[in-house]
Amino acid sequence: MTDEKTVKQSPNPNHVDYKDIMRLKANINPHARMYNRRRTGMTAKAQRNFARAIKRARFMALVPYVSE
């Protein structure tokens, strides 16, 4: 009998939750705009999810729409 090892799927490393303010702020510039994919190193799908998280965080007033 061979033992089958189960591999746990780790969550997407590029997944950004809208409540994770520190990770959001790390990917926006001082003018509160998102960095491009080349700078963040995200895939297109991850960048879209990141944009959605930024929009949700802005709506909930967790991050500003524009900097002061």
MODELLER restraints for C-alpha pairs under 7 A, 6 or more apart:
rsr = mdl.restraints
at = mdl.atoms
rsr.add(forms.Gaussian(group=physical.xy_distance, feature=features.Distance(at['CA:14:A'], at['CA:42:A']), mean=6.70, stdev=0.5))
rsr.add(forms.Gaussian(group=physical.xy_distance, feature=features.Distance(at['CA:14:A'], at['CA:46:A']), mean=5.89, stdev=0.5))
rsr.add(forms.Gaussian(group=physical.xy_distance, feature=features.Distance(at['CA:15:A'], at['CA:46:A']), mean=6.58, stdev=0.5))
rsr.add(forms.Gaussian(group=physical.xy_distance, feature=features.Distance(at['CA:16:A'], at['CA:50:A']), mean=5.93, stdev=0.5))
rsr.add(forms.Gaussian(group=physical.xy_distance, feature=features.Distance(at['CA:16:A'], at['CA:53:A']), mean=6.67, stdev=0.5))
rsr.add(forms.Gaussian(group=physical.xy_distance, feature=features.Distance(at['CA:17:A'], at['CA:53:A']), mean=6.06, stdev=0.5))
rsr.add(forms.Gaussian(group=physical.xy_distance, feature=features.Distance(at['CA:18:A'], at['CA:53:A']), mean=4.46, stdev=0.5))
rsr.add(forms.Gaussian(group=physical.xy_distance, feature=features.Distance(at['CA:18:A'], at['CA:54:A']), mean=6.31, stdev=0.5))
rsr.add(forms.Gaussian(group=physical.xy_distance, feature=features.Distance(at['CA:18:A'], at['CA:56:A']), mean=6.13, stdev=0.5))
rsr.add(forms.Gaussian(group=physical.xy_distance, feature=features.Distance(at['CA:18:A'], at['CA:57:A']), mean=5.15, stdev=0.5))
rsr.add(forms.Gaussian(group=physical.xy_distance, feature=features.Distance(at['CA:19:A'], at['CA:57:A']), mean=6.80, stdev=0.5))
rsr.add(forms.Gaussian(group=physical.xy_distance, feature=features.Distance(at['CA:24:A'], at['CA:54:A']), mean=6.92, stdev=0.5))
rsr.add(forms.Gaussian(group=physical.xy_distance, feature=features.Distance(at['CA:27:A'], at['CA:34:A']), mean=6.13, stdev=0.5))
rsr.add(forms.Gaussian(group=physical.xy_distance, feature=features.Distance(at['CA:27:A'], at['CA:35:A']), mean=5.86, stdev=0.5))
rsr.add(forms.Gaussian(group=physical.xy_distance, feature=features.Distance(at['CA:27:A'], at['CA:40:A']), mean=6.72, stdev=0.5))
rsr.add(forms.Gaussian(group=physical.xy_distance, feature=features.Distance(at['CA:28:A'], at['CA:34:A']), mean=4.34, stdev=0.5))
rsr.add(forms.Gaussian(group=physical.xy_distance, feature=features.Distance(at['CA:28:A'], at['CA:35:A']), mean=5.51, stdev=0.5))
rsr.add(forms.Gaussian(group=physical.xy_distance, feature=features.Distance(at['CA:29:A'], at['CA:35:A']), mean=6.51, stdev=0.5))
rsr.add(forms.Gaussian(group=physical.xy_distance, feature=features.Distance(at['CA:30:A'], at['CA:67:A']), mean=6.71, stdev=0.5))
rsr.add(forms.Gaussian(group=physical.xy_distance, feature=features.Distance(at['CA:31:A'], at['CA:66:A']), mean=5.98, stdev=0.5))
rsr.add(forms.Gaussian(group=physical.xy_distance, feature=features.Distance(at['CA:31:A'], at['CA:67:A']), mean=5.00, stdev=0.5))
rsr.add(forms.Gaussian(group=physical.xy_distance, feature=features.Distance(at['CA:32:A'], at['CA:64:A']), mean=6.80, stdev=0.5))
rsr.add(forms.Gaussian(group=physical.xy_distance, feature=features.Distance(at['CA:32:A'], at['CA:65:A']), mean=6.46, stdev=0.5))
rsr.add(forms.Gaussian(group=physical.xy_distance, feature=features.Distance(at['CA:32:A'], at['CA:66:A']), mean=5.28, stdev=0.5))
rsr.add(forms.Gaussian(group=physical.xy_distance, feature=features.Distance(at['CA:32:A'], at['CA:67:A']), mean=5.66, stdev=0.5))
rsr.add(forms.Gaussian(group=physical.xy_distance, feature=features.Distance(at['CA:37:A'], at['CA:47:A']), mean=6.75, stdev=0.5))
rsr.add(forms.Gaussian(group=physical.xy_distance, feature=features.Distance(at['CA:57:A'], at['CA:63:A']), mean=5.83, stdev=0.5))
rsr.add(forms.Gaussian(group=physical.xy_distance, feature=features.Distance(at['CA:58:A'], at['CA:64:A']), mean=5.83, stdev=0.5))
rsr.add(forms.Gaussian(group=physical.xy_distance, feature=features.Distance(at['CA:58:A'], at['CA:65:A']), mean=5.97, stdev=0.5))
